[in-house]
């Protein structure tokens, strides 16, 4: 009668060359996947969190605004002491305070469009991938305002 454990005692395995070939094939497959999958190319996509942070920052500025001007590619906000300018510069939206310096508040933007409304403005941002993001920017009722020029 054959021993049941005789099959387990045979020493068979892979040679070093077979292991190296399998490792090389696996590395090639992973490198091709990383190169061609758009999931790993996040620098070309505008994350939703950046858009929401931008809208929150501009809403905070609008809350203290006493006057607003809307041009084709610019949004100008005035409070009692400061003038805030939001405008598109190439694929970025920049914010300038009192005309001195600027900060980039949003990147990878294809188009910025602001439309004046009685309550403030409607702002539409189109990112590089063509997705449109919209927000209504409203005045606070307690702040005195002048007419739009």
C-alpha positions in Angstrom: 0.0 0.0 0.0 1.3 3.4 -0.9 2.0 5.9 1.7 -0.4 8.9 1.6 2.4 11.3 2.6 4.7 10.2 -0.3 3.3 12.9 -2.5 4.2 15.7 -0.1 7.8 14.6 0.3 8.8 15.2 -3.3 10.9 18.4 -3.4 9.8 20.3 -6.5 9.8 24.0 -7.0 10.7 26.7 -9.3 14.2 27.6 -10.4 15.8 31.0 -9.8 15.4 31.9 -13.5 11.7 31.0 -13.5 11.1 33.2 -10.4 13.0 36.1 -12.0 11.0 35.8 -15.3 7.8 35.9 -13.3 8.9 38.9 -11.3 9.9 40.8 -14.5 6.5 40.0 -16.1 4.7 41.2 -13.0 6.7 44.5 -12.8 6.0 45.2 -16.5 2.3 44.6 -16.0 2.2 47.0 -13.0 4.1 49.7 -14.8 1.8 49.6 -17.9 -1.2 49.8 -15.6 0.1 52.8 -13.7 1.1 54.6 -16.9 -2.2 54.1 -18.7 -4.8 54.4 -15.9 -6.1 57.9 -15.5 -6.8 57.3 -11.9 -3.2 57.9 -11.1 -3.0 61.1 -13.1 -4.7 63.4 -10.4 -2.7 66.5 -11.5 -4.9 66.8 -14.5 -8.2 66.7 -12.6 -9.5 69.5 -10.3 -10.5 67.8 -7.1 -14.0 68.5 -5.9 -12.6 69.5 -2.5 -10.6 72.4 -4.1 -13.7 73.7 -5.8 -15.7 73.6 -2.6 -13.0 75.3 -0.7 -12.8 78.0 -3.4 -16.6 78.6 -3.2 -16.4 78.8 0.6 -13.6 81.4 0.5 -15.4 83.6 -2.0 -18.7 83.2 0.0 -16.9 84.4 3.1 -15.6 87.4 1.2 -19.1 88.2 -0.2 -20.6 88.0 3.4 -18.8 91.2 4.3 -19.2 92.9 1.0 -20.9 96.2 0.7 -20.6 96.5 -3.1 -20.0 94.1 -6.0 -19.0 94.6 -9.6 -19.2 91.9 -12.2 -17.3 92.0 -15.5 -16.8 89.4 -18.2 -13.9 87.7 -16.5 -13.7 89.5 -13.1 -15.5 89.7 -9.9 -14.7 92.7 -7.7 -15.9 92.8 -4.1 -15.8 95.9 -1.8 -16.1 96.0 1.9 -15.6 99.0 4.2 -11.8 98.8 3.9 -10.7 96.4 1.1 -11.2 95.7 -2.5 -11.0 92.0 -3.5 -10.5 91.1 -7.2 -11.1 87.5 -8.4 -10.1 87.0 -12.0 -9.0 84.2 -14.4 -5.4 84.2 -15.4 -4.7 81.5 -17.9 -5.9 78.3 -16.2 -5.9 79.7 -12.7 -8.2 81.9 -10.7 -6.3 84.5 -8.7 -7.4 86.7 -5.8 -5.9 90.1 -5.2 -6.5 92.3 -2.2 -6.3 96.1 -2.7 -4.4 95.6 -5.9 -1.3 94.4 -4.2 0.0 91.0 -4.9 -2.2 88.0 -5.6 -2.8 84.4 -4.5 -3.9 81.5 -6.7 -7.1 80.3 -5.2 -8.0 77.7 -7.8 -6.1 75.8 -10.6 -7.0 73.9 -13.7 -9.9 76.2 -14.7 -11.1 76.4 -18.2 -13.7 79.2 -17.7 -15.0 81.5 -15.0 -18.3 83.3 -15.5 -20.1 85.6 -13.1 -23.5 87.0 -13.6 -24.9 89.8 -11.4 -28.2 89.1 -9.6 -30.3 91.2 -7.2 -29.1 89.0 -4.3 -25.4 89.0 -5.3 -24.1 86.9 -8.2 -24.2 83.5 -9.8 -20.7 82.1 -10.3 -20.0 79.2 -12.7 -16.6 77.5 -12.9 -15.7 75.1 -15.7 -12.7 72.9 -15.0 -10.2 71.5 -17.5 -12.2 68.2 -17.8 -15.4 70.2 -18.8 -17.3 69.8 -15.5 -19.3 72.9 -14.5 -19.6 74.0 -10.9 -22.1 76.6 -9.9 -22.7 78.6 -6.8 -25.0 81.5 -5.8 -23.1 84.2 -4.0 -25.5 86.2 -1.8 -25.2 89.4 0.2 -26.0 89.4 3.9 -29.1 91.4 4.6 -27.5 93.4 7.5 -24.9 95.1 5.4 -25.7 98.4 3.7 -25.1 98.4 -0.1 -24.7 100.8 -2.9 -26.0 100.3 -6.4 -24.0 98.3 -8.9 -22.0 100.4 -11.3 
